[in-house]
Amino acid sequence: MLAAHHQHCPPKSGTSLSTRNTSSHSERLRSRASRADSGLSVRRDGHTVVVTVPSRSKTEAEVTAQTDHMSDLKEPKAALRHYLQSNRDALLWKLDGLGERDLRMPGTPTGTNLIGIVKHMANVEIGYFADTFGREWPTPDERISEEDFEADPQADWYATESETCDGIIDLYRRVWTFADATIEELPLDALGRVPWWTEDRNPVTLERIMVHVIVELARHVGHADILREQIDGAVGLRAEVSNLPEQQDWPAYVAKLTALAERF
């Protein structure tokens, strides 16, 4: 059992979710044709979408995204798990097809790099889904220790010479399994304590921690979006949906925005 305190609350009403489908039938047909031309295929099996693409983040050439049916997302924990996993999948997808050099190369003046984001999020999830709820990460040598942070405050933001990008990706996938076990066993109102938060921010519920991690992860996926586009121009929301106009003249669009900005 997990070491966590439970508080008893009245059941929370489900949040009404609405979605808007902006794709026309012809656009969907063009999207399918585009996937076929690129070798990309999508199949659905229950609550799982399996997207077949060249991928360095799995040994097989498949990226599996857990996507609960929208009808199931009326249940709060299912909704939170859905958005947590979809952001995890999006982050690793941004690494596909790149070599060690590109994954390690800093893309901002403060050193943000793709594999560093993954390493950071692995340590974030260990902290919030292990330490906070009294669980012990089984291989402590793989996580960044307090001593490591004292020696280098950015220790979780880059791969060392002795680490490999594939090894860090594998670590993050194992962290998912560990974190998901915490989420599965505990109710959303289970109480825990974040050791590095001040007393006025503790105790916390599992629900609050899930929201906190999703927000942080989504922010870093946005960072990864921009870093990847700067490396090779690859863009898109996720493997099976670009969420971008298909016939956009991007150089002309950038020129238009540049001309607008230069008027000020």
Backbone bond lengths (Angstrom), bond angles and torsions (degrees), N, CA, C in turn:
res aa  C-N    CA-C-N  psi(-1)  N-CA   C-N-CA  omega(-1)  CA-C   N-CA-C  phi
1 M - - - 1.461 - - 1.527 110.61 -
2 L 1.292 115.97 151.06 1.447 120.38 178.62 1.513 110.53 -82.59
3 A 1.305 116.12 142.03 1.458 120.75 179.88 1.519 108.61 -82.47
4 A 1.328 116.80 90.58 1.462 120.74 179.20 1.507 108.62 -149.00
5 H 1.327 116.63 149.98 1.443 122.08 178.20 1.518 109.38 -92.83
6 H 1.315 116.87 145.37 1.449 120.62 179.86 1.520 109.18 -110.68
7 Q 1.317 115.67 139.64 1.449 119.66 170.80 1.523 107.57 -113.52
8 H 1.326 117.01 143.27 1.451 120.73 -176.64 1.513 109.22 -97.45
9 C 1.324 115.97 120.89 1.447 122.38 -177.81 1.523 108.39 -126.37
10 P 1.326 118.25 154.03 1.449 119.57 173.39 1.512 110.15 -63.15
11 P 1.324 117.37 149.26 1.461 119.04 -179.04 1.517 110.57 -56.67
12 K 1.342 115.14 141.03 1.452 120.80 179.31 1.520 108.94 -89.77
13 S 1.309 115.15 138.52 1.454 118.38 178.94 1.506 109.62 -70.81
14 G 1.328 116.52 146.63 1.455 120.54 -178.93 1.511 110.64 -69.24
15 T 1.294 115.64 147.22 1.454 120.97 179.42 1.511 109.17 -85.44
16 S 1.289 115.84 129.34 1.452 119.80 178.84 1.513 109.31 -73.65
17 L 1.318 116.24 127.00 1.448 121.16 -179.15 1.515 109.12 -112.26
18 S 1.285 116.11 138.60 1.454 119.61 175.32 1.507 108.82 -130.26
19 T 1.312 116.21 145.52 1.455 120.48 179.44 1.510 108.96 -127.09
20 R 1.301 113.82 155.52 1.446 119.35 -179.44 1.515 108.46 -123.39
21 N 1.309 117.21 123.26 1.456 121.59 179.88 1.513 108.45 -98.45
22 T 1.318 116.24 108.17 1.453 120.39 -175.79 1.523 112.68 -96.43
23 S 1.329 118.35 1.83 1.458 120.42 -176.87 1.517 109.90 -92.01
24 S 1.287 116.03 130.89 1.456 120.19 175.00 1.514 109.18 -79.33
25 H 1.349 115.51 168.59 1.463 119.75 179.63 1.514 110.29 -60.28
26 S 1.331 117.54 -42.65 1.460 120.42 -179.03 1.518 111.68 -65.08
27 E 1.336 117.31 -36.37 1.465 120.63 177.98 1.518 110.97 -65.14
28 R 1.350 115.38 -39.66 1.468 118.39 178.68 1.524 110.53 -64.78
29 L 1.336 116.93 -38.60 1.453 119.55 178.41 1.530 110.81 -64.92
30 R 1.369 116.43 -41.71 1.461 119.14 177.71 1.517 111.07 -62.99
31 S 1.343 116.72 -38.19 1.459 120.40 179.39 1.517 111.13 -63.52
32 R 1.351 116.66 -41.84 1.467 119.67 178.42 1.514 110.92 -64.17
33 A 1.350 115.69 -41.45 1.464 119.31 179.11 1.510 110.85 -63.13
34 S 1.336 116.38 -40.58 1.457 120.31 179.45 1.516 111.26 -62.83
35 R 1.345 116.68 -41.08 1.465 119.44 178.83 1.515 110.62 -64.34
36 A 1.337 116.61 -39.56 1.458 119.97 -179.63 1.513 110.67 -64.09
37 D 1.371 117.04 -40.96 1.453 120.64 -179.99 1.516 111.91 -64.72
38 S 1.331 117.00 -32.72 1.464 119.92 -175.44 1.518 113.27 -89.03
39 G 1.340 116.89 -1.93 1.451 120.15 -177.02 1.507 113.41 84.53
40 L 1.330 117.52 3.44 1.455 122.28 -179.91 1.514 109.44 -82.84
41 S 1.326 117.57 132.95 1.458 120.71 175.18 1.509 109.66 -132.25
42 V 1.325 115.07 149.86 1.460 121.26 -178.55 1.511 108.68 -129.33
43 R 1.322 117.58 130.29 1.461 120.19 173.11 1.517 108.51 -132.56
44 R 1.302 116.36 148.82 1.452 121.98 -178.01 1.522 108.86 -113.28
45 D 1.317 115.58 134.39 1.453 121.83 179.18 1.513 107.82 -137.29
46 G 1.322 116.65 99.44 1.452 119.97 -177.79 1.504 110.32 64.70
47 H 1.334 116.48 -119.06 1.456 121.64 -177.82 1.518 111.95 -99.76
48 T 1.344 116.46 17.22 1.452 119.84 -176.14 1.520 110.32 -121.56
49 V 1.324 116.36 136.14 1.451 121.81 171.14 1.516 107.08 -108.11
50 V 1.336 117.66 123.48 1.454 121.63 178.26 1.516 107.81 -107.49
51 V 1.334 116.21 118.22 1.454 122.70 -178.53 1.515 107.96 -108.41
52 T 1.321 117.99 119.76 1.452 122.01 -178.82 1.520 109.26 -92.51
53 V 1.330 115.75 111.62 1.459 122.63 178.73 1.519 107.57 -143.89
54 P 1.351 117.65 156.78 1.472 118.15 171.88 1.524 108.87 -59.83
55 S 1.323 116.94 127.74 1.464 118.50 -173.15 1.512 112.01 -144.41
56 R 1.355 116.67 128.77 1.457 120.10 174.55 1.516 110.54 -85.87
57 S 1.344 117.19 -11.10 1.453 119.53 -172.85 1.522 112.68 -89.22
58 K 1.348 117.55 -1.77 1.457 120.70 171.75 1.515 106.99 -140.53
59 T 1.329 116.45 154.42 1.448 119.04 179.39 1.519 110.67 -69.86
60 E 1.334 117.44 -33.70 1.449 119.94 172.98 1.515 108.41 -89.08
61 A 1.329 115.82 159.92 1.459 119.80 -177.81 1.521 110.86 -84.13
62 E 1.320 116.05 53.68 1.447 120.33 178.73 1.515 110.32 -139.28
63 V 1.311 115.78 142.02 1.449 122.08 171.36 1.511 106.46 -114.38
64 T 1.323 117.63 122.39 1.454 121.07 -177.53 1.510 110.19 -104.48
65 A 1.315 115.95 121.60 1.459 121.38 179.50 1.518 109.00 -110.45
66 Q 1.333 116.83 123.32 1.450 120.99 176.39 1.522 108.55 -78.01
67 T 1.325 117.08 116.51 1.459 120.40 -178.48 1.511 109.39 -131.73
68 D 1.308 116.75 100.99 1.452 121.15 178.60 1.514 109.98 -66.33
69 H 1.336 116.00 144.89 1.447 119.45 173.84 1.523 108.76 -58.42
70 M 1.334 115.96 144.34 1.456 119.38 -177.15 1.520 111.45 -58.53
71 S 1.341 117.58 -29.84 1.464 119.04 179.53 1.516 111.71 -65.02
72 D 1.331 117.11 -28.41 1.458 121.07 179.43 1.525 111.95 -77.80
73 L 1.329 117.35 -18.02 1.450 120.70 -173.75 1.518 113.12 -80.97
74 K 1.328 117.25 5.42 1.462 119.55 171.34 1.524 110.57 -70.26
75 E 1.325 116.64 -21.42 1.463 121.65 178.78 1.526 107.40 -84.62
76 P 1.360 118.60 123.61 1.470 120.49 -170.76 1.520 114.79 -55.92
77 K 1.335 118.85 -44.03 1.466 118.67 -177.51 1.524 110.79 -66.81
78 A 1.328 117.40 -38.86 1.462 119.92 178.33 1.524 110.80 -61.86
79 A 1.337 116.85 -40.42 1.462 120.58 179.07 1.524 110.93 -64.03
80 L 1.330 116.77 -44.29 1.458 120.40 -179.66 1.533 110.97 -64.91
81 R 1.320 116.91 -42.36 1.464 120.34 178.99 1.524 110.57 -63.30
82 H 1.322 116.56 -39.33 1.469 121.31 178.98 1.529 111.06 -59.37
83 Y 1.334 117.00 -49.81 1.457 119.49 -176.53 1.530 111.98 -72.78
84 L 1.320 117.55 -30.33 1.462 120.16 174.40 1.526 110.16 -63.62
85 Q 1.332 116.66 -49.78 1.462 119.31 -176.48 1.517 112.29 -70.01
86 S 1.322 118.13 -36.88 1.462 118.88 -179.41 1.526 110.85 -64.52
87 N 1.329 117.78 -34.61 1.460 120.28 176.46 1.520 111.66 -73.20
88 R 1.326 117.44 -36.73 1.470 119.57 174.67 1.534 110.34 -58.91
89 D 1.332 115.65 -48.52 1.465 120.33 -179.12 1.523 111.12 -61.20
90 A 1.338 116.33 -41.49 1.464 120.11 -179.34 1.526 110.89 -62.64
91 L 1.329 117.22 -39.89 1.459 120.33 -179.92 1.523 111.42 -61.80
92 L 1.335 117.07 -48.74 1.460 118.62 -178.82 1.519 112.07 -68.50
93 W 1.331 117.16 -30.82 1.461 119.76 177.27 1.534 110.96 -61.97
94 K 1.315 117.23 -32.71 1.461 120.56 179.90 1.533 112.57 -66.96
95 L 1.323 117.26 -12.36 1.464 121.05 179.47 1.529 112.87 -94.82
96 D 1.336 116.55 -14.14 1.460 120.30 -172.21 1.532 112.48 -58.92
97 G 1.328 114.70 134.33 1.458 120.85 173.67 1.514 115.69 85.47
98 L 1.320 117.83 -0.86 1.468 120.56 -178.63 1.525 110.99 -101.51
99 G 1.322 116.35 149.52 1.457 121.77 178.07 1.523 112.24 -89.14
100 E 1.321 115.29 176.73 1.464 120.98 -177.12 1.531 111.96 -55.69
101 R 1.318 117.28 -41.94 1.465 120.05 -176.09 1.522 110.74 -63.06
102 D 1.329 117.23 -49.68 1.461 119.61 -178.25 1.527 111.84 -65.97
103 L 1.323 117.31 -36.65 1.462 120.10 -179.80 1.531 111.73 -67.85
104 R 1.321 116.56 -30.82 1.467 121.03 -178.25 1.531 113.07 -89.60
105 M 1.315 117.47 -20.56 1.464 121.08 -169.73 1.530 111.43 -68.12
106 P 1.346 118.50 125.73 1.466 119.98 177.60 1.526 110.59 -66.14
107 G 1.341 115.71 139.87 1.455 120.54 -177.52 1.506 113.94 -116.91
108 T 1.331 117.39 4.53 1.472 122.03 178.90 1.523 108.89 -137.53
109 P 1.322 117.49 164.30 1.475 120.16 177.85 1.525 113.46 -61.95
110 T 1.341 117.83 -20.08 1.469 120.04 177.92 1.524 112.31 -99.83
111 G 1.347 117.34 11.38 1.458 120.79 169.99 1.513 116.91 87.27
112 T 1.312 119.65 9.73 1.465 120.73 -178.63 1.523 110.29 -60.42
113 N 1.327 116.33 131.57 1.462 122.16 -177.74 1.525 109.22 -141.96
114 L 1.319 116.84 157.43 1.459 121.00 -171.37 1.527 113.01 -63.22
115 I 1.325 118.06 -50.43 1.465 118.25 -176.80 1.525 110.65 -70.14
116 G 1.335 116.87 -26.85 1.458 119.61 175.82 1.515 111.90 -64.90
117 I 1.334 117.46 -36.39 1.467 120.29 176.91 1.522 110.37 -62.23
118 V 1.319 116.87 -42.35 1.470 120.55 179.25 1.524 110.71 -64.51
119 K 1.326 117.17 -45.25 1.465 120.85 179.18 1.528 110.58 -61.81
120 H 1.314 115.96 -41.81 1.468 120.70 178.58 1.526 110.43 -60.97
121 M 1.345 117.13 -47.79 1.460 119.70 -177.45 1.531 112.12 -67.98
122 A 1.314 118.04 -30.38 1.463 119.81 174.87 1.527 109.97 -61.49
123 N 1.319 116.64 -44.99 1.463 120.55 179.66 1.525 111.77 -70.60
124 V 1.334 117.05 -34.89 1.465 120.51 176.52 1.525 110.60 -61.02
125 E 1.324 116.65 -48.45 1.473 119.55 -177.85 1.526 111.63 -67.52
126 I 1.321 117.96 -35.30 1.470 119.23 175.53 1.525 109.39 -60.73
127 G 1.324 116.60 -46.74 1.455 119.67 -178.05 1.513 113.19 -62.58
128 Y 1.323 117.01 -47.23 1.460 119.82 -174.30 1.522 113.57 -77.68
129 F 1.333 117.63 -31.68 1.465 118.71 -177.15 1.528 113.25 -102.82
130 A 1.332 117.48 -2.81 1.469 121.17 174.70 1.521 109.27 -112.42
131 D 1.327 117.46 -73.35 1.464 121.62 -174.58 1.527 112.29 -55.51
132 T 1.313 116.58 -42.34 1.467 120.70 -175.07 1.515 112.40 -61.90
133 F 1.323 116.83 -31.77 1.465 120.42 -175.97 1.526 113.04 -115.76
134 G 1.335 115.83 25.43 1.456 120.28 172.19 1.506 115.30 71.93
135 R 1.327 117.46 21.93 1.467 120.66 176.63 1.523 109.51 -101.28
136 E 1.309 115.68 153.27 1.464 121.21 -178.88 1.512 109.66 -110.28
137 W 1.322 116.99 124.71 1.460 121.00 174.51 1.529 108.22 -65.27
138 P 1.350 118.18 128.32 1.475 120.58 -168.54 1.520 115.59 -68.83
139 T 1.333 118.57 -21.71 1.462 120.27 -179.54 1.530 109.12 -125.47
140 P 1.338 116.97 78.48 1.473 120.75 -173.80 1.520 114.16 -59.49
141 D 1.325 118.35 -24.57 1.460 120.02 179.75 1.526 112.21 -66.70
142 E 1.341 117.32 -17.86 1.466 120.72 -178.29 1.528 112.75 -85.35
143 R 1.330 116.72 -15.29 1.457 118.52 -179.07 1.525 109.80 -98.93
144 I 1.328 115.98 161.64 1.459 120.42 178.10 1.529 108.63 -79.31
145 S 1.324 116.19 124.51 1.460 121.58 -176.93 1.524 110.78 -87.58
146 E 1.328 115.45 169.04 1.467 120.08 175.63 1.525 110.53 -60.11
147 E 1.327 116.53 -37.58 1.460 120.32 178.25 1.532 111.19 -64.02
148 D 1.338 115.77 -39.05 1.464 119.52 177.76 1.525 110.68 -61.87
149 F 1.347 116.27 -43.92 1.462 120.26 -179.66 1.524 111.84 -65.70
150 E 1.328 115.88 -36.34 1.465 118.67 178.70 1.526 111.07 -65.98
151 A 1.332 116.10 -36.81 1.466 120.01 179.36 1.526 111.84 -75.11
152 D 1.354 115.97 -32.84 1.470 121.02 -177.98 1.523 108.19 -151.76
153 P 1.332 118.45 102.66 1.467 121.53 -178.41 1.532 113.86 -59.46
154 Q 1.329 116.78 -17.30 1.474 120.68 179.67 1.529 111.59 -103.20
155 A 1.324 117.57 20.77 1.461 120.91 -172.39 1.520 114.05 -60.68
156 D 1.326 118.00 -26.59 1.471 119.89 -178.91 1.520 112.67 -93.93
157 W 1.324 117.61 10.56 1.457 120.38 -174.50 1.530 113.73 -110.90
158 Y 1.317 118.88 11.34 1.463 120.28 177.11 1.519 109.62 -158.63
159 A 1.321 115.83 156.94 1.458 121.92 175.46 1.520 109.29 -86.51
160 T 1.324 116.43 129.21 1.463 120.09 177.52 1.527 109.66 -74.38
161 E 1.318 115.87 170.37 1.468 120.31 -179.62 1.522 111.73 -61.68
162 S 1.333 117.05 -31.09 1.467 120.35 -177.92 1.533 112.78 -83.94
163 E 1.312 117.50 -9.20 1.459 121.24 178.99 1.525 110.44 -96.34
164 T 1.325 115.52 155.11 1.461 120.67 173.33 1.523 108.82 -114.45
165 C 1.314 115.63 153.77 1.466 119.20 178.03 1.522 111.06 -63.75
166 D 1.326 116.93 -41.06 1.462 119.50 177.89 1.524 111.39 -61.62
167 G 1.332 116.63 -36.41 1.460 119.73 178.30 1.515 112.03 -65.65
168 I 1.321 117.30 -38.37 1.466 120.88 178.65 1.530 110.43 -69.54
169 I 1.336 116.80 -39.19 1.468 120.28 177.04 1.525 110.19 -62.45
170 D 1.345 116.02 -42.57 1.466 120.12 178.17 1.528 110.81 -62.48
171 L 1.323 116.96 -41.15 1.463 120.82 176.82 1.526 110.25 -58.33
172 Y 1.323 116.97 -47.39 1.467 119.76 -177.88 1.525 111.17 -61.79
173 R 1.325 117.86 -38.96 1.473 119.72 178.26 1.531 110.97 -64.92
174 R 1.328 117.32 -37.22 1.463 119.59 177.31 1.526 111.22 -69.94
175 V 1.324 116.22 -32.58 1.464 119.71 175.01 1.519 110.39 -63.82
176 W 1.341 117.68 -38.41 1.469 120.11 176.84 1.525 110.43 -54.93
177 T 1.322 115.85 -48.32 1.467 120.17 -177.61 1.521 110.74 -61.08
178 F 1.318 115.91 -42.85 1.462 121.30 179.32 1.535 110.60 -64.10
179 A 1.316 116.63 -49.25 1.463 120.98 -178.76 1.525 111.02 -63.34
180 D 1.329 116.53 -40.66 1.462 120.16 -179.49 1.527 111.54 -64.15
181 A 1.338 116.92 -29.74 1.462 119.79 176.59 1.533 110.46 -66.52
182 T 1.331 116.95 -39.68 1.465 120.59 175.22 1.519 110.17 -60.82
183 I 1.319 116.18 -47.29 1.467 121.48 -178.08 1.523 111.00 -63.61
184 E 1.318 116.63 -39.67 1.460 120.75 -178.31 1.525 111.33 -67.35
185 E 1.326 117.82 -41.49 1.454 120.52 -173.08 1.525 113.37 -79.18
186 L 1.306 117.54 -32.75 1.462 120.19 -174.75 1.525 112.39 -96.16
187 P 1.331 117.77 146.46 1.459 120.46 170.79 1.522 110.03 -75.47
188 L 1.312 117.26 161.98 1.458 120.26 -177.63 1.524 112.99 -62.79
189 D 1.336 117.50 -26.08 1.458 118.89 -179.11 1.529 113.01 -92.06
190 A 1.348 117.81 9.62 1.466 120.97 174.97 1.522 109.92 -61.36
191 L 1.324 116.08 138.65 1.465 120.78 -177.88 1.523 112.16 -99.39
192 G 1.307 115.46 142.54 1.456 122.20 174.34 1.519 108.94 -144.55
193 R 1.330 115.79 -178.21 1.465 121.21 179.86 1.521 108.62 -133.22
194 V 1.321 116.21 129.24 1.464 121.36 176.10 1.527 107.11 -86.31
195 P 1.339 118.56 112.40 1.469 120.93 -172.02 1.524 114.36 -59.04
196 W 1.321 118.38 -31.61 1.467 120.89 -175.98 1.521 112.65 -94.98
197 W 1.336 117.82 3.26 1.465 121.19 174.52 1.523 109.79 -92.46
198 T 1.309 116.63 154.27 1.458 121.08 178.58 1.529 110.56 -72.15
199 E 1.314 115.95 161.48 1.459 120.80 -175.59 1.525 112.99 -60.28
200 D 1.332 116.47 -33.85 1.457 118.26 -178.56 1.520 113.07 -69.79
201 R 1.341 117.67 -12.76 1.464 121.53 177.13 1.519 111.82 -98.42
202 N 1.310 118.02 -6.10 1.460 123.76 179.18 1.527 110.11 -110.22
203 P 1.344 118.75 157.22 1.463 127.59 -5.68 1.528 111.83 -73.82
204 V 1.336 115.09 172.53 1.461 121.53 -179.34 1.531 108.95 -127.66
205 T 1.307 115.84 157.31 1.459 120.46 174.38 1.530 109.54 -97.35
206 L 1.319 115.99 160.08 1.461 120.10 174.47 1.528 109.91 -59.17
207 E 1.321 117.17 -39.15 1.458 120.26 179.65 1.534 110.93 -58.48
208 R 1.331 116.77 -46.42 1.464 119.96 -179.85 1.524 111.10 -62.99
209 I 1.310 116.98 -39.83 1.461 120.65 -179.43 1.520 110.57 -66.83
210 M 1.321 117.55 -40.31 1.468 119.46 177.93 1.524 110.71 -62.25
211 V 1.320 116.60 -44.46 1.469 119.88 178.03 1.531 109.92 -61.57
212 H 1.329 116.69 -43.97 1.466 121.41 -178.96 1.531 110.84 -59.72
213 V 1.332 117.40 -45.61 1.466 121.21 -178.59 1.529 110.54 -68.25
214 I 1.326 117.88 -40.87 1.465 120.64 178.55 1.529 110.69 -60.58
215 V 1.334 116.77 -43.81 1.466 120.26 179.73 1.525 110.56 -62.97
216 E 1.333 117.48 -45.23 1.466 119.98 179.84 1.520 110.99 -64.77
217 L 1.328 116.81 -44.06 1.457 120.44 -179.12 1.525 111.02 -63.27
218 A 1.336 117.39 -44.40 1.464 120.48 -179.76 1.525 111.20 -60.60
219 R 1.331 116.15 -38.52 1.467 119.58 177.55 1.525 111.00 -61.42
220 H 1.328 116.25 -42.82 1.458 119.54 -178.59 1.528 112.20 -74.03
221 V 1.331 118.32 -28.85 1.464 120.02 173.05 1.526 109.67 -62.65
222 G 1.333 116.93 -37.93 1.458 119.91 174.60 1.522 112.29 -61.55
223 H 1.334 116.23 -40.13 1.467 119.38 174.90 1.530 110.53 -60.06
224 A 1.341 115.21 -44.04 1.466 119.88 -179.46 1.525 111.51 -64.10
225 D 1.338 117.36 -36.10 1.471 121.15 175.28 1.522 111.02 -52.63
226 I 1.321 114.68 -50.95 1.469 119.91 -174.84 1.530 111.08 -70.70
227 L 1.343 117.01 -42.41 1.456 119.90 178.33 1.519 111.37 -58.94
228 R 1.341 116.89 -44.15 1.466 119.61 -178.08 1.526 110.76 -66.64
229 E 1.311 117.85 -40.94 1.460 119.79 179.02 1.521 110.93 -62.42
230 Q 1.326 117.12 -36.21 1.458 120.35 178.79 1.525 112.09 -68.20
231 I 1.330 117.11 -28.52 1.471 120.56 -177.07 1.526 111.28 -76.20
232 D 1.334 116.73 -53.21 1.474 118.52 -174.22 1.525 114.00 -140.42
233 G 1.331 116.95 10.45 1.460 119.60 177.99 1.511 115.13 81.76
234 A 1.335 117.82 0.36 1.467 120.51 -179.44 1.525 109.66 -69.85
235 V 1.340 116.15 131.58 1.459 121.38 -177.90 1.517 109.49 -138.68
236 G 1.321 116.52 168.22 1.460 121.28 174.41 1.505 112.32 139.85
237 L 1.334 115.02 156.58 1.450 121.44 -179.51 1.516 111.39 -72.96
238 R 1.316 116.47 -48.26 1.459 122.53 176.41 1.523 108.20 -157.87
239 A 1.318 116.67 176.16 1.463 120.27 -169.86 1.516 113.18 -56.77
240 E 1.325 116.98 -39.87 1.465 119.70 -174.24 1.518 114.18 -96.73
241 V 1.331 118.02 -6.01 1.467 121.42 -178.49 1.531 108.85 -141.10
242 S 1.350 116.80 116.10 1.465 118.92 179.94 1.523 111.51 -78.04
243 N 1.333 116.89 -33.20 1.468 122.93 -177.10 1.525 111.76 62.90
244 L 1.334 116.35 25.60 1.461 122.57 178.44 1.528 109.48 -125.23
245 P 1.339 118.01 150.83 1.470 120.30 176.31 1.523 110.54 -58.33
246 E 1.324 116.35 136.65 1.461 119.49 -174.34 1.521 113.56 -77.93
247 Q 1.333 118.47 -28.89 1.464 121.41 -174.98 1.526 112.70 -111.06
248 Q 1.318 116.56 23.26 1.464 120.02 -176.80 1.536 111.81 -71.85
249 D 1.333 116.26 133.48 1.474 121.82 172.65 1.530 106.24 -87.51
250 W 1.330 116.82 93.43 1.454 120.39 -172.70 1.524 113.69 -67.17
251 P 1.341 120.28 -41.37 1.470 118.51 176.73 1.525 112.40 -59.55
252 A 1.341 116.50 -39.69 1.467 119.53 178.27 1.525 110.97 -66.88
253 Y 1.334 115.19 -38.32 1.473 120.02 179.10 1.528 110.70 -63.83
254 V 1.334 116.22 -45.29 1.463 120.40 178.91 1.526 110.47 -64.10
255 A 1.330 116.43 -39.56 1.461 119.67 178.16 1.524 111.32 -62.65
256 K 1.337 116.49 -39.78 1.465 120.32 178.25 1.523 110.97 -62.73
257 L 1.348 116.79 -45.07 1.465 120.30 -179.96 1.527 111.65 -66.09
258 T 1.341 115.16 -37.85 1.465 119.95 178.36 1.532 110.56 -62.73
259 A 1.335 115.43 -44.46 1.460 119.48 179.68 1.526 111.38 -63.85
260 L 1.334 116.50 -38.32 1.467 120.12 177.13 1.526 110.92 -63.34
261 A 1.345 116.09 -45.72 1.465 120.41 -177.59 1.525 111.80 -63.93
262 E 1.336 115.91 -36.67 1.462 119.49 -176.02 1.512 113.28 -73.26
263 R 1.321 117.22 -6.60 1.464 120.02 174.96 1.524 112.09 -78.50
264 F 1.317 116.81 -9.73 1.465 120.42 -175.47 1.528 111.12 -108.37
